[in-house]
Amino acid sequence: MLSERVCSFRKRAGRAALVVLALSLAVASGRSQRAQQPSDQSAASASSAPQLETADATNARIIQLAQAAAVRPGDYVIGDGDLLDIQVFEVPELSRAIRVNQSGSIALPLVPTKIHAEGLTAFQLQDKLAELLQVNGLVSNPQVTVDVKEQHSQPITVIGAVKNPMVFEAVRSTTLLEVLSSAGGIAPDAGNVVLVTRNGGATAPTATNGGGAEANPPETFTINLDDLLNTGDSRFNIPLEGGDVVSVPRAGIVYVVGAVLRPGGFVMENDHQQVTTLKALSLAGGMTSTAKSTRAIILRTNTVTGEKEKLPVDLKKVVDLKGPDIALLPNDILVVPDSAGKRALDKTGEVMLSLGSGVALYRLGTGGL
């Protein structure tokens, strides 16, 4: 009887232990889910937040991509003015140093026609010369080597919103990324496009144009910086030619200062882009808990007098979609007063002093505003 009682007690104790264990697991699971919920919300808000970066971060990517896409020495494209060393194995009569003329051609003894070398690499010219020597019956099995002894530099001008505007002397095939990297990258107020202007050159003389050469109109290529840096598509990293002008247009900047989570200047894609107070507030990370949202102002320069004008804006109504979402202009300053401070930052002199002391400038990492 005693053994039966002991067994019964052990069974009841075992069932009680299982119940306690199940309850403890349930409680722990609930706590874990509650603990994970804020992080999930944080992750969601982080993924929906604008991806911003400074001009220095953009320039670091420009330099990195330029190094990765650098043209190999063997890919140098021959141009006019280059001095070529042409050697035909065991045929010294055809081996010599030849300079490419202004029309991009060279001439070899006994070859009846001029050979167009401009635009070819040394390896491509080797194959072309070997074929010509064999076709013309000059050498039965020609072995040709071509070396570029002197490279005629080709100026490429870089202007606009870059750190170091310059004339880049290209002595080999050069790409857009390489030239931007050599100019130190973009300036903080650079827009989101790069313009490459290329001279059209001259049309060959024909009977229709009276035997004279006609100048073709310049050609302009527009490259989006996001496409150049983020897609990995080599089509956007276009090869540049001598005489090209690379221009980075400047864009406007809107400033948000005061009681916001990320005060600073935000670069617009271009001067025609529209950024509203709500978008600017979103880029600034939103208002702090101590912000006086009903007393915000926009400081705007009067184009006639040059004076700063104050435009009151009720951000609480804007956020609640009950008030007008005012469009900001380049160089506008959205000031959000802080109730926690000794006095609100709403005086023009104080705002300009805060900007003069240095504020961070941000660009969108991908896409647009």
MARVODO-892608 format. One record per residue (C-alpha): residue number from 1; x, y, z. Coordinates in steps of 0.1 Angstrom, whole numbers, plus 5000, padded with zeros to 4 digits. Layout:
REM residues N
   resi     xx     yy     zz
    NUM      X      Y      Z
...
END
This chain:
REM residues 369
   resi     xx     yy     zz
      1   5000   5000   5000
      2   5028   5023   5009
      3   5046   5017   4976
      4   5013   5024   4957
      5   5009   5057   4975
      6   5045   5066   4967
      7   5040   5059   4930
      8   5007   5079   4930
      9   5025   5108   4946
     10   5054   5107   4921
     11   5029   5106   4892
     12   5011   5137   4906
     13   5044   5155   4912
     14   5055   5147   4877
     15   5023   5160   4861
     16   5026   5192   4883
     17   5062   5197   4871
     18   5052   5194   4835
     19   5024   5219   4840
     20   5049   5244   4856
     21   5074   5238   4828
     22   5047   5245   4801
     23   5036   5276   4819
     24   5071   5289   4823
     25   5078   5283   4786
     26   5046   5301   4776
     27   5056   5331   4798
     28   5091   5331   4784
     29   5077   5329   4748
     30   5054   5358   4755
     31   5082   5379   4770
     32   5104   5370   4740
     33   5078   5381   4715
     34   5072   5413   4735
     35   5109   5419   4736
     36   5112   5414   4698
     37   5083   5436   4689
     38   5102   5469   4694
     39   5132   5457   4674
     40   5108   5446   4646
     41   5092   5481   4646
     42   5127   5497   4647
     43   5137   5476   4617
     44   5106   5485   4598
     45   5111   5522   4606
     46   5148   5520   4596
     47   5139   5503   4563
     48   5114   5530   4555
     49   5137   5559   4565
     50   5155   5577   4537
     51   5190   5564   4529
     52   5213   5593   4533
     53   5250   5597   4529
     54   5275   5626   4529
     55   5295   5638   4498
     56   5326   5622   4513
     57   5309   5588   4514
     58   5298   5592   4478
     59   5333   5602   4468
     60   5348   5571   4486
     61   5325   5550   4464
     62   5336   5569   4433
     63   5373   5563   4440
     64   5366   5526   4448
     65   5346   5520   4417
     66   5372   5539   4395
     67   5400   5517   4408
     68   5379   5486   4401
     69   5371   5497   4366
     70   5405   5511   4357
     71   5415   5505   4321
     72   5444   5480   4318
     73   5476   5493   4300
     74   5470   5469   4271
     75   5436   5485   4265
     76   5452   5519   4256
     77   5435   5532   4225
     78   5458   5548   4199
     79   5453   5584   4190
     80   5467   5610   4167
     81   5501   5622   4176
     82   5511   5589   4192
     83   5545   5574   4183
     84   5544   5537   4175
     85   5572   5512   4174
     86   5563   5486   4147
     87   5585   5455   4144
     88   5580   5429   4117
     89   5600   5398   4127
     90   5630   5392   4103
     91   5618   5420   4080
     92   5639   5451   4091
     93   5628   5470   4060
     94   5592   5472   4074
     95   5603   5477   4110
     96   5603   5513   4122
     97   5589   5540   4145
     98   5559   5558   4130
     99   5539   5587   4143
    100   5501   5587   4138
    101   5491   5617   4117
    102   5463   5641   4125
    103   5438   5620   4105
    104   5447   5590   4126
    105   5465   5571   4099
    106   5500   5556   4094
    107   5519   5546   4063
    108   5541   5515   4058
    109   5566   5510   4029
    110   5551   5489   4001
    111   5516   5489   4015
    112   5495   5507   3989
    113   5470   5523   4012
    114   5473   5543   4045
    115   5464   5523   4076
    116   5439   5538   4100
    117   5453   5533   4135
    118   5433   5557   4156
    119   5408   5541   4179
    120   5426   5507   4179
    121   5446   5491   4207
    122   5482   5480   4200
    123   5470   5443   4198
    124   5443   5452   4173
    125   5467   5471   4151
    126   5491   5442   4152
    127   5465   5419   4138
    128   5455   5445   4112
    129   5491   5450   4100
    130   5497   5412   4098
    131   5466   5407   4077
    132   5476   5436   4053
    133   5511   5423   4049
    134   5499   5388   4040
    135   5471   5400   4017
    136   5494   5422   3997
    137   5519   5393   3994
    138   5547   5411   4012
    139   5552   5386   4040
    140   5540   5350   4039
    141   5537   5345   4077
    142   5541   5379   4093
    143   5548   5383   4130
    144   5541   5419   4140
    145   5545   5437   4173
    146   5533   5472   4181
    147   5544   5492   4211
    148   5532   5528   4219
    149   5565   5547   4226
    150   5549   5581   4231
    151   5513   5589   4241
    152   5498   5621   4229
    153   5479   5635   4259
    154   5443   5644   4253
    155   5428   5672   4275
    156   5395   5665   4293
    157   5380   5694   4312
    158   5362   5689   4345
    159   5341   5718   4357
    160   5311   5725   4380
    161   5304   5710   4414
    162   5335   5689   4418
    163   5361   5693   4446
    164   5390   5702   4422
    165   5379   5716   4388
    166   5408   5707   4364
    167   5420   5698   4330
    168   5427   5661   4330
    169   5455   5651   4306
    170   5445   5616   4294
    171   5473   5596   4279
    172   5452   5564   4276
    173   5416   5553   4274
    174   5398   5570   4303
    175   5364   5565   4318
    176   5340   5589   4335
    177   5346   5574   4370
    178   5383   5578   4366
    179   5381   5615   4357
    180   5356   5622   4386
    181   5380   5604   4409
    182   5410   5625   4397
    183   5390   5657   4404
    184   5385   5646   4440
    185   5349   5636   4435
    186   5318   5657   4438
    187   5312   5688   4459
    188   5287   5688   4487
    189   5262   5708   4466
    190   5265   5687   4435
    191   5233   5676   4417
    192   5225   5641   4408
    193   5236   5641   4371
    194   5268   5644   4352
    195   5269   5660   4318
    196   5295   5650   4292
    197   5297   5674   4262
    198   5316   5661   4232
    199   5326   5681   4201
    200   5309   5667   4170
    201   5341   5669   4149
    202   5341   5676   4112
    203   5323   5658   4084
    204   5345   5645   4056
    205   5345   5667   4025
    206   5320   5656   3999
    207   5305   5669   3967
    208   5273   5679   3986
    209   5291   5702   4010
    210   5312   5719   3982
    211   5343   5699   3990
    212   5347   5715   4025
    213   5344   5700   4059
    214   5314   5707   4080
    215   5314   5709   4118
    216   5289   5685   4135
    217   5270   5700   4164
    218   5283   5691   4199
    219   5268   5660   4215
    220   5258   5659   4252
    221   5254   5627   4273
    222   5235   5629   4306
    223   5245   5603   4332
    224   5226   5599   4364
    225   5249   5595   4395
    226   5227   5569   4410
    227   5230   5548   4378
    228   5267   5553   4377
    229   5274   5543   4413
    230   5246   5518   4422
    231   5236   5497   4392
    232   5270   5482   4384
    233   5262   5487   4347
    234   5294   5496   4328
    235   5273   5514   4301
    236   5270   5544   4325
    237   5308   5546   4330
    238   5313   5559   4295
    239   5347   5561   4279
    240   5358   5597   4274
    241   5377   5613   4245
    242   5401   5642   4242
    243   5382   5675   4241
    244   5353   5662   4262
    245   5339   5685   4289
    246   5326   5669   4321
    247   5303   5691   4340
    248   5285   5684   4373
    249   5257   5709   4378
    250   5251   5724   4412
    251   5219   5717   4430
    252   5200   5736   4457
    253   5202   5728   4494
    254   5174   5730   4519
    255   5183   5732   4556
    256   5165   5719   4586
    257   5177   5731   4620
    258   5164   5731   4656
    259   5144   5704   4673
    260   5148   5676   4648
    261   5167   5643   4651
    262   5190   5649   4621
    263   5197   5687   4616
    264   5216   5695   4585
    265   5214   5705   4548
    266   5198   5682   4523
    267   5210   5683   4487
    268   5182   5685   4460
    269   5187   5665   4428
    270   5185   5697   4408
    271   5172   5733   4412
    272   5139   5723   4397
    273   5131   5696   4422
    274   5103   5703   4447
    275   5109   5695   4483
    276   5081   5703   4507
    277   5082   5709   4545
    278   5070   5674   4551
    279   5097   5658   4529
    280   5123   5679   4546
    281   5111   5670   4580
    282   5112   5633   4570
    283   5148   5637   4558
    284   5157   5653   4591
    285   5144   5622   4610
    286   5113   5640   4623
    287   5108   5663   4653
    288   5121   5657   4688
    289   5096   5654   4717
    290   5104   5689   4728
    291   5098   5706   4695
    292   5074   5735   4692
    293   5057   5722   4661
    294   5032   5750   4659
    295   5058   5777   4659
    296   5081   5766   4631
    297   5093   5792   4605
    298   5109   5791   4570
    299   5137   5816   4564
    300   5137   5826   4527
    301   5159   5851   4509
    302   5141   5878   4491
    303   5154   5878   4456
    304   5149   5916   4453
    305   5162   5929   4486
    306   5184   5901   4496
    307   5169   5901   4531
    308   5157   5870   4550
    309   5120   5867   4553
    310   5101   5847   4579
    311   5073   5824   4568
    312   5054   5809   4597
    313   5044   5772   4593
    314   5024   5750   4616
    315   5041   5717   4613
    316   5016   5700   4635
    317   4989   5707   4610
    318   5012   5697   4582
    319   5020   5664   4598
    320   4983   5658   4605
    321   4975   5667   4569
    322   4953   5696   4580
    323   4975   5724   4568
    324   4993   5734   4536
    325   5026   5715   4528
    326   5047   5744   4517
    327   5072   5738   4489
    328   5107   5748   4498
    329   5131   5767   4475
    330   5169   5762   4473
    331   5187   5776   4503
    332   5154   5778   4524
    333   5159   5771   4561
    334   5132   5753   4580
    335   5136   5762   4617
    336   5119   5741   4643
    337   5120   5758   4678
    338   5128   5737   4709
    339   5107   5743   4740
    340   5134   5726   4762
    341   5160   5753   4755
    342   5163   5786   4774
    343   5149   5803   4744
    344   5137   5793   4710
    345   5160   5793   4680
    346   5139   5817   4660
    347   5161   5847   4655
    348   5176   5850   4621
    349   5211   5859   4635
    350   5211   5828   4657
    351   5201   5805   4629
    352   5227   5819   4605
    353   5253   5815   4633
    354   5243   5779   4637
    355   5247   5773   4600
    356   5280   5791   4599
    357   5294   5769   4626
    358   5290   5740   4603
    359   5261   5716   4596
    360   5263   5682   4579
    361   5252   5680   4543
    362   5234   5649   4532
    363   5227   5632   4499
    364   5203   5604   4492
    365   5222   5572   4488
    366   5198   5558   4461
    367   5169   5571   4442
    368   5157   5607   4447
    369   5141   5628   4473
END
